[in-house]
């Protein structure tokens, strides 16, 4: 094959790649993504775990979230929980000393576990998110 044919083939391939990328970007801009935020107390099932955010309380030491969980035997109850506050994603922390509540430990298969999970102190409105098996649910005060 001659050099001219190779250069022409490379240019054609580059144009095809640019057109395909432009088509994909156009397709992505037309996709609508809706995020459903549930009211506190709404039960959600994500894969094999059923969870409910019962309440959220904020004080100077921590933001405490009261949750119930059932569906998996021996899973870490704090895994997968996040708090969205002030544009920041926060992970659970240990319940501060003097904070009333039952710390989250492990879940059970057929017994609903009720516990309190602490997050760093936050102000304003917060959203609690739970992620499991590629699925996510979110709760906030309505």
C-alpha positions in Angstrom: 0.0 0.0 0.0 1.3 3.4 -0.8 1.9 6.2 1.7 -0.9 8.3 0.3 -3.4 5.5 0.8 -2.3 5.0 4.4 -2.6 8.7 5.2 -6.0 8.9 3.5 -7.1 5.8 5.5 -5.9 7.4 8.7 -7.8 10.6 8.0 -11.0 8.7 7.2 -10.7 6.7 10.4 -10.1 9.9 12.4 -13.3 11.4 10.9 -15.3 8.3 11.7 -14.1 8.4 15.3 -14.9 12.2 15.7 -18.4 11.7 14.2 -19.1 8.7 16.5 -17.9 10.7 19.5 -20.1 13.7 18.5 -23.1 11.4 18.1 -22.6 9.9 21.5 -22.3 13.3 23.2 -25.5 14.4 21.4 -27.2 11.2 22.6 -26.0 11.8 26.2 -27.3 15.4 26.3 -30.8 14.2 25.4 -30.9 11.5 28.2 -32.9 12.6 31.2 -31.8 11.4 34.6 -34.2 11.7 37.5 -33.2 11.2 41.0 -36.0 10.2 43.4 -35.6 11.4 47.0 -37.9 9.6 49.4 -39.5 10.9 52.5 -38.2 9.8 55.9 -39.9 6.5 56.9 -40.1 5.2 53.3 -39.0 1.6 53.1 -36.7 0.7 50.1 -35.3 -2.7 49.0 -31.9 -2.6 47.3 -30.9 -6.0 46.0 -31.1 -8.2 49.1 -31.3 -5.5 51.8 -34.5 -3.7 52.9 -33.7 -0.3 54.6 -35.6 2.6 56.0 -34.4 6.0 57.3 -36.7 6.8 60.2 -35.2 10.1 61.4 -32.3 12.5 61.1 -31.2 14.7 64.0 -28.5 17.3 63.9 -26.5 18.7 66.9 -23.1 20.3 67.5 -21.3 17.0 67.7 -22.8 14.9 64.9 -25.7 14.3 62.6 -27.4 11.1 63.8 -29.5 9.0 61.4 -31.9 6.4 62.8 -32.3 3.5 60.4 -33.8 0.0 60.2 -32.3 -2.8 58.1 -33.1 -6.4 57.3 -32.2 -9.0 54.6 -28.6 -10.1 55.0 -27.0 -12.1 57.8 -23.8 -10.6 59.2 -23.4 -7.6 56.9 -21.7 -4.5 58.2 -24.6 -2.2 58.9 -22.7 1.0 58.3 -21.4 -0.1 54.8 -23.0 1.8 52.0 -24.5 4.7 53.9 -23.5 8.3 53.0 -24.7 11.7 54.1 -24.9 14.5 51.5 -24.6 17.9 53.3 -23.4 21.2 52.0 -22.2 19.7 48.7 -20.0 17.2 50.6 -20.4 13.4 50.8 -19.7 12.2 54.3 -19.1 8.7 55.6 -20.3 7.3 58.9 -18.3 7.8 62.1 -18.5 6.3 65.6 -21.4 7.6 67.7 -19.8 10.4 69.8 -19.6 9.9 73.5 -22.7 11.1 75.3 -24.9 10.7 72.1 -28.0 8.7 72.8 -28.6 5.8 70.4 -27.8 2.2 69.5 -24.6 1.9 67.4 -25.0 0.0 64.1 -23.2 -3.4 64.1 -24.3 -6.2 61.8 -27.6 -7.0 60.1 -29.7 -10.2 60.3 -31.5 -12.1 57.6 -35.0 -12.3 59.1 -34.8 -9.8 62.0 -35.2 -6.1 61.5 -32.2 -4.3 63.1 -32.8 -0.8 64.3 -29.8 1.4 65.0 -28.4 4.9 65.0 -25.6 6.0 62.6 -23.5 9.1 63.2 -22.0 11.4 60.6 -19.8 14.5 61.1 -21.8 17.5 62.3 -23.6 19.4 59.5 -25.9 22.3 59.1 -28.8 22.9 56.9 -30.7 20.3 54.9 -29.2 16.9 54.5 -29.9 13.9 52.3 -29.1 10.3 53.5 -28.1 7.9 50.8 -27.7 4.1 50.8 -25.8 2.2 48.1 -25.9 -1.5 47.6 -25.2 -3.8 44.6 -25.0 -0.8 42.2 -28.4 0.6 43.4 -29.0 3.8 45.4 -31.8 5.3 47.3 -31.9 8.7 49.0 -34.0 10.1 51.8 -34.6 13.7 53.0 -37.0 15.6 55.1 -39.9 16.6 52.9 
